[in-house]
Amino acid sequence: MMKKLLILGGTAQQIKLVEAAKKMGVYTIVTDYLVDSPAKKVADEAWMLNIKDVDQIVERCKQEQVNGVICGYIDPCQRPYQQICDALDLPCYGTKDQFFYMTDKHAFKKMCMENGVDVIPEYTEEEALSGQAEFPLFVKPVDSRGSRGQSVCYTTEQLENAINFAKSESSNGDILIEKYMKGAHEFQVTYFFVDGEPYLIRTVDSYCGSEENHLEKVVACAVSPSRFTDEYLKTAHQNVVKMFKAMGYKNGPIFMQGFEDNGKFRFFDPGLRFPGVDYERVYTKEFGIDLMEAMVHYALEGNCGSVKPLEDGVNLNGKRAAVLFPTLKAGKVAKMQGFDRTDNCKVVSLIPRCEIGSEISWSYDVNQRMAEVDILCADTEDLKSEISKLQDSMLVFDELGNNMQYEKFSVDRIL
């Protein structure tokens, strides 16, 4: 009989898992609480079970004789994924403790410091409110995602409001107050482990929007490989790998966001998953290696099969890639143009974040985004040219015919 795979969460990025499973002859099921999730539209079957409804999902899996469970991209799925696999005695690429350390920012920060991995200076609520911390400060929930509940503070009044806001967005009321790393360079790494061996598959320079337009917390463009890759490999990579190995991690994806700060790499946001973009399609296009096949194989067999990343794949054979996130003004979407890029070989993936009829509000977080566009180009100048063309041609208009494009990313920032 055909094996059955349950995929937790139906975002567009999860489509890669559905495609890989189908290619391997596996029956695919996607579950979440949304009727029209993108991955549900391409899966063999869809369930209307919230990813947090662990007991119901476990019972349904038993009834339907599901052979494996997986989730590679969605942050809220991480702990439920482990709990479901544990209850069903199915392969899971992380343990309960590993998912805890890579989802709880306090635990993650403590683990980093114990292993010589640099982090951002942190303050208690009491220290910050009593004037023992120097402004500006950055406040966020301990389990924040997608820039939700986050604030930059320059005054005590702003700090008090930010603390209340962050607590309201935290699952347990716990928050972090850190030095605001203004002037530092956003940096990200992704590893893929196979049988305990780490492969660095991606480094990223993340460029956020402007403070003037209140988009300083939202990444506008993420460029790979990072210009700091060699420096990272020389100064921080060894301790990071030591930390992951000490954690006992053996197979699967793991990523961290941070900053390059005058030669130090300070990390603040972890995940025992891939970042929520389509970069892995870029990796597959360049090297012919589909890491989604490894994920599916692990879910069903407890190992990654024959799939293994390249030792030096992080450098993309000298090419440059980017994930572009155009943004929108508030309004109701009435017309979209320039979203069909099937004739453009440089655009590897294009995922709209809105549709005709969408109501866009002023949230100043990831909900302000128009689309995600994954691009692979020959070099930096080619990448800059392609981004400029995309920003000029991808347009969204409201009911009055007004252009809803909010802030264009300046390609001159890419180094």
C-alpha positions as CSV (number, residue, x, y, z in Angstrom):
1,M,0.0,0.0,0.0
2,M,1.0,3.6,-0.6
3,K,2.6,5.2,2.5
4,K,0.8,8.2,4.0
5,L,2.5,11.4,5.1
6,L,0.9,14.0,7.3
7,I,2.2,17.6,6.8
8,L,1.5,20.0,9.6
9,G,0.6,23.4,8.2
10,G,-0.5,24.4,4.8
11,T,1.6,27.5,3.9
12,A,3.0,27.9,0.4
13,Q,6.4,27.0,1.6
14,Q,5.1,23.5,2.6
15,I,4.2,22.8,-1.0
16,K,7.8,21.7,-1.5
17,L,7.2,18.9,1.0
18,V,4.0,17.8,-0.8
19,E,5.8,17.8,-4.2
20,A,8.7,15.8,-2.9
21,A,6.5,13.2,-1.2
22,K,4.4,12.8,-4.4
23,K,7.5,12.4,-6.4
24,M,8.5,9.6,-4.1
25,G,5.1,7.9,-4.5
26,V,3.8,8.9,-1.0
27,Y,0.2,9.8,-0.3
28,T,0.1,13.4,1.1
29,I,-2.2,14.9,3.8
30,V,-2.1,18.5,5.0
31,T,-3.8,19.7,8.1
32,D,-4.4,23.1,9.7
33,Y,-7.5,25.2,10.6
34,L,-7.7,27.0,7.2
35,V,-9.9,25.8,4.4
36,D,-7.9,27.4,1.6
37,S,-4.3,26.8,2.7
38,P,-2.0,26.7,-0.4
39,A,-0.5,23.3,0.4
40,K,-3.9,21.8,0.9
41,K,-4.7,22.6,-2.8
42,V,-2.0,20.3,-4.1
43,A,-2.1,17.6,-1.4
44,D,-4.0,14.3,-1.9
45,E,-6.1,15.0,1.2
46,A,-6.8,17.9,3.6
47,W,-7.8,17.8,7.3
48,M,-9.4,20.7,9.2
49,L,-7.5,20.1,12.4
50,N,-5.5,22.9,14.0
51,I,-1.8,22.0,14.3
52,K,-2.1,22.6,18.1
53,D,-4.9,20.0,18.5
54,V,-2.3,17.3,19.2
55,D,-4.7,14.7,20.7
56,Q,-7.2,15.0,17.8
57,I,-4.4,14.7,15.2
58,V,-2.9,11.7,16.9
59,E,-6.3,9.9,17.0
60,R,-6.9,10.7,13.3
61,C,-3.5,9.5,12.4
62,K,-4.2,6.2,14.1
63,Q,-7.5,5.8,12.3
64,E,-6.0,6.7,8.9
65,Q,-2.9,4.6,9.5
66,V,-0.5,7.5,8.8
67,N,3.1,6.3,8.4
68,G,4.9,9.6,9.0
69,V,4.5,13.2,10.2
70,I,6.6,16.2,9.2
71,C,6.7,20.0,9.3
72,G,9.8,21.9,8.0
73,Y,8.9,25.6,8.0
74,I,6.2,26.7,10.4
75,D,7.3,28.0,13.8
76,P,4.2,27.2,15.8
77,C,4.3,23.6,14.5
78,Q,7.7,22.7,16.1
79,R,6.6,21.5,19.5
80,P,3.3,20.0,18.4
81,Y,5.2,18.1,15.7
82,Q,7.5,16.5,18.3
83,Q,4.5,15.7,20.6
84,I,2.5,14.0,17.7
85,C,5.5,12.0,16.6
86,D,6.2,10.9,20.2
87,A,2.6,9.8,20.8
88,L,2.6,7.8,17.5
89,D,6.1,6.4,18.0
90,L,7.1,7.9,14.6
91,P,10.5,9.3,13.5
92,C,11.0,12.9,14.6
93,Y,14.1,14.9,13.7
94,G,14.3,16.6,17.1
95,T,13.7,15.7,20.7
96,K,11.5,17.4,23.3
97,D,14.6,19.2,24.8
98,Q,16.0,20.2,21.4
99,F,12.8,21.8,20.4
100,F,12.6,23.6,23.7
101,Y,16.1,25.1,23.4
102,M,15.4,26.1,19.8
103,T,12.0,27.7,20.5
104,D,12.4,29.3,23.9
105,K,14.6,32.4,23.5
106,H,15.7,32.5,27.1
107,A,16.8,28.8,27.0
108,F,18.5,29.4,23.6
109,K,20.4,32.4,24.9
110,K,21.7,30.5,27.9
111,M,22.8,27.6,25.7
112,C,24.7,30.0,23.4
113,M,26.6,31.6,26.3
114,E,27.5,28.2,27.7
115,N,29.0,27.3,24.3
116,G,30.9,30.5,23.4
117,V,28.3,31.7,20.9
118,D,27.8,35.5,21.1
119,V,24.3,36.9,21.9
120,I,22.7,40.4,22.2
121,P,23.1,42.1,25.6
122,E,19.9,41.6,27.6
123,Y,18.2,43.5,30.5
124,T,15.5,42.5,33.0
125,E,12.3,44.5,33.1
126,E,13.3,46.0,36.4
127,E,16.7,47.1,35.1
128,A,15.2,48.6,31.9
129,L,12.5,50.5,33.8
130,S,14.8,51.8,36.5
131,G,17.2,53.4,34.0
132,Q,20.0,50.8,34.2
133,A,19.7,50.1,30.4
134,E,20.8,52.5,27.7
135,F,18.2,53.4,25.0
136,P,17.3,52.5,22.3
137,L,16.0,49.1,23.5
138,F,14.3,46.3,21.6
139,V,11.3,44.5,23.3
140,K,9.7,41.3,22.1
141,P,7.8,38.2,23.3
142,V,10.1,35.3,24.2
143,D,8.4,33.2,21.5
144,S,7.8,35.9,18.9
145,R,7.6,35.2,15.2
146,G,7.1,37.3,12.1
147,S,8.1,40.5,14.0
148,R,4.8,40.3,16.0
149,G,4.8,42.0,19.4
150,Q,8.1,43.7,18.8
151,S,9.0,47.3,19.4
152,V,11.9,49.7,19.3
153,C,12.0,52.1,22.3
154,Y,13.7,55.4,22.7
155,T,11.9,56.6,25.9
156,T,10.6,55.1,29.2
157,E,7.0,55.8,28.0
158,Q,7.6,53.8,24.8
159,L,9.3,51.1,26.9
160,E,6.3,50.7,29.2
161,N,3.9,50.4,26.2
162,A,6.2,48.0,24.4
163,I,6.4,45.7,27.5
164,N,2.6,45.5,27.7
165,F,2.4,44.9,23.9
166,A,5.0,42.1,24.0
167,K,3.3,40.4,26.9
168,S,0.0,40.4,25.0
169,E,1.6,38.7,22.1
170,S,3.5,36.1,24.2
171,S,2.1,32.7,24.7
172,N,3.2,32.7,28.4
173,G,3.6,36.4,29.1
174,D,7.4,36.1,29.0
175,I,9.4,38.8,27.1
176,L,12.9,39.8,26.2
177,I,14.4,43.3,26.5
178,E,17.6,43.7,24.6
179,K,20.0,46.3,23.3
180,Y,18.7,47.6,19.9
181,M,21.4,46.7,17.5
182,K,21.1,49.8,15.4
183,G,24.0,49.9,12.8
184,A,24.7,46.2,13.1
185,H,24.2,44.0,10.0
186,E,21.4,41.4,10.1
187,F,22.8,37.9,9.5
188,Q,21.3,34.4,9.3
189,V,22.6,30.9,9.0
190,T,20.9,27.6,8.1
191,Y,22.4,24.1,8.6
192,F,21.2,20.7,7.5
193,F,22.4,17.7,9.6
194,V,22.8,14.2,8.2
195,D,23.8,11.5,10.6
196,G,25.3,14.0,13.1
197,E,27.3,15.9,10.4
198,P,26.5,19.6,9.8
199,Y,26.3,21.1,6.4
200,L,26.1,24.9,6.2
201,I,23.6,25.4,3.3
202,R,22.9,29.1,3.6
203,T,24.2,32.4,5.0
204,V,22.1,35.6,4.6
205,D,22.5,39.3,4.7
206,S,19.0,40.6,5.7
207,Y,18.1,44.1,4.9
208,C,15.1,45.6,6.7
209,G,12.9,48.5,5.7
210,S,13.3,52.0,6.9
211,E,12.5,53.5,10.3
212,E,10.9,56.4,8.6
213,N,8.2,54.1,7.2
214,H,8.0,52.0,10.4
215,L,9.4,48.9,8.6
216,E,12.7,48.6,10.6
217,K,11.6,45.3,12.0
218,V,10.5,43.8,8.6
219,V,13.1,42.2,6.2
220,A,12.7,43.7,2.8
221,C,15.4,41.6,1.0
222,A,17.6,38.7,2.1
223,V,20.7,38.1,0.0
224,S,22.8,34.9,-0.1
225,P,25.6,34.1,0.4
226,S,26.3,36.7,3.0
227,R,29.3,39.0,2.5
228,F,30.3,37.9,6.0
229,T,30.4,34.1,5.1
230,D,34.2,33.7,5.3
231,E,34.4,35.7,8.5
232,Y,31.7,33.6,10.0
233,L,33.4,30.4,9.1
234,K,36.7,31.6,10.6
235,T,35.3,33.0,13.9
236,A,31.9,31.6,14.9
237,H,31.1,28.5,12.9
238,Q,33.2,26.1,15.1
239,N,31.4,27.1,18.3
240,V,28.0,27.0,16.7
241,V,28.6,23.5,15.4
242,K,30.0,22.4,18.8
243,M,26.8,23.8,20.4
244,F,24.5,21.9,18.1
245,K,26.4,18.7,18.5
246,A,26.4,19.1,22.3
247,M,22.6,19.4,22.0
248,G,22.7,15.9,20.4
249,Y,21.2,17.0,17.0
250,K,21.6,14.4,14.3
251,N,19.3,15.0,11.3
252,G,17.4,17.8,9.8
253,P,17.3,21.6,9.5
254,I,18.4,24.2,12.0
255,F,18.7,28.0,11.6
256,M,19.6,31.1,13.6
257,Q,19.1,34.8,13.0
258,G,21.5,37.3,14.4
259,F,23.7,40.3,13.7
260,E,27.3,40.8,12.5
261,D,28.5,43.4,15.0
262,N,32.1,44.6,14.4
263,G,33.4,41.1,13.8
264,K,31.1,39.3,16.3
265,F,28.1,37.3,15.3
266,R,25.4,37.8,17.9
267,F,22.4,35.4,17.6
268,F,18.9,36.0,18.9
269,D,16.3,33.9,17.1
270,P,16.6,30.1,16.6
271,G,14.5,27.4,14.9
272,L,14.7,23.7,14.5
273,R,13.4,24.1,11.0
274,F,14.1,25.9,7.7
275,P,13.4,29.6,7.6
276,G,9.9,30.2,6.1
277,V,11.0,31.0,2.6
278,D,11.5,29.1,-0.7
279,Y,15.3,29.2,-0.7
280,E,15.5,25.4,-0.8
281,R,14.2,25.6,-4.4
282,V,17.2,27.8,-5.2
283,Y,19.4,25.2,-3.7
284,T,17.7,22.4,-5.8
285,K,18.0,24.5,-9.0
286,E,21.7,25.1,-8.6
287,F,22.8,21.7,-7.3
288,G,20.1,19.2,-8.2
289,I,19.8,18.3,-4.5
290,D,16.3,18.3,-3.0
291,L,16.4,18.5,0.8
292,M,12.7,18.0,0.9
293,E,13.2,14.4,-0.2
294,A,15.5,14.0,2.8
295,M,12.8,15.4,5.1
296,V,10.1,13.0,3.7
297,H,12.5,10.0,3.9
298,Y,13.3,10.8,7.5
299,A,9.6,11.1,8.4
300,L,8.9,7.7,7.0
301,E,12.2,5.8,7.7
302,G,14.1,7.6,10.4
303,N,17.0,8.6,8.1
304,C,17.7,11.0,5.3
305,G,18.2,8.3,2.6
306,S,20.8,9.1,0.0
307,V,20.3,12.8,0.0
308,K,23.2,14.8,1.4
309,P,24.1,18.6,1.0
310,L,27.3,19.7,-0.6
311,E,30.3,20.6,1.6
312,D,30.7,24.0,0.0
313,G,27.1,24.6,-1.2
314,V,26.8,27.7,0.9
315,N,28.7,29.7,-1.8
316,L,26.2,28.8,-4.6
317,N,29.0,28.2,-7.1
318,G,29.8,32.0,-7.0
319,K,26.2,33.0,-7.8
320,R,24.0,35.3,-5.7
321,A,20.4,34.7,-4.6
322,A,17.9,36.8,-2.9
323,V,14.4,36.6,-1.3
324,L,12.6,39.9,-2.1
325,F,9.6,41.0,0.0
326,P,7.8,44.0,-1.6
327,T,5.4,45.8,0.7
328,L,2.0,47.4,0.4
329,K,0.1,50.4,1.7
330,A,-3.2,49.9,3.5
331,G,-6.2,49.5,1.2
332,K,-8.3,46.9,-0.7
333,V,-6.6,45.1,-3.5
334,A,-8.5,45.4,-6.8
335,K,-5.9,44.7,-9.4
336,M,-2.5,42.8,-9.6
337,Q,0.0,42.7,-12.5
338,G,3.4,41.3,-13.1
339,F,3.0,38.3,-10.9
340,D,3.3,35.7,-13.7
341,R,7.0,35.1,-14.0
342,T,7.0,31.7,-15.6
343,D,9.1,33.1,-18.5
344,N,11.8,34.4,-16.2
345,C,14.5,31.8,-15.4
346,K,16.0,34.0,-12.7
347,V,12.8,33.9,-10.6
348,V,12.8,30.5,-8.9
349,S,9.7,31.0,-6.9
350,L,7.0,33.7,-6.6
351,I,4.5,33.5,-3.8
352,P,1.8,36.3,-3.6
353,R,0.9,37.3,-0.1
354,C,-2.3,39.0,-1.2
355,E,-5.1,38.4,-3.8
356,I,-7.9,40.4,-5.4
357,G,-10.2,41.5,-2.6
358,S,-7.5,41.4,0.2
359,E,-7.8,44.1,2.8
360,I,-4.4,45.4,3.8
361,S,-4.1,47.3,7.0
362,W,-1.2,49.2,8.6
363,S,0.4,46.5,10.7
364,Y,4.0,47.3,10.0
365,D,5.0,43.6,10.2
366,V,5.1,40.7,7.8
367,N,1.4,41.2,7.0
368,Q,2.5,44.4,5.1
369,R,4.2,42.2,2.4
370,M,3.0,41.9,-1.1
371,A,4.9,38.7,-2.1
372,E,7.9,36.6,-1.6
373,V,10.1,36.3,-4.7
374,D,13.1,33.9,-4.7
375,I,15.8,34.9,-7.3
376,L,19.0,33.2,-8.5
377,C,21.4,35.3,-10.5
378,A,24.9,35.1,-12.0
379,D,26.5,37.7,-9.8
380,T,25.7,40.8,-7.6
381,E,25.2,43.2,-10.4
382,D,22.8,40.8,-12.2
383,L,20.9,40.4,-8.9
384,K,20.6,44.1,-8.4
385,S,19.3,44.5,-12.0
386,E,16.7,41.8,-11.5
387,I,15.4,43.1,-8.2
388,S,15.0,46.6,-9.8
389,K,13.0,45.1,-12.7
390,L,10.8,43.1,-10.4
391,Q,10.0,46.1,-8.2
392,D,9.0,48.1,-11.3
393,S,6.8,45.4,-12.9
394,M,5.1,43.8,-9.8
395,L,2.2,46.2,-9.1
396,V,-0.9,46.2,-7.0
397,F,-3.7,48.7,-7.3
398,D,-6.6,49.6,-5.0
399,E,-10.3,50.2,-6.1
400,L,-9.5,53.8,-7.1
401,G,-6.6,52.8,-9.3
402,N,-3.9,54.0,-6.8
403,N,-0.6,52.1,-6.7
404,M,-0.4,50.3,-3.4
405,Q,3.3,49.7,-3.5
406,Y,4.7,51.1,-0.2
407,E,8.5,51.1,0.0
408,K,11.0,50.1,-2.7
409,F,14.1,48.3,-1.6
410,S,17.2,50.2,-2.6
411,V,19.5,47.7,-4.4
412,D,22.5,50.0,-3.7
413,R,22.5,48.5,-0.1
414,I,23.6,45.1,-1.5
415,L,27.3,44.5,-1.1
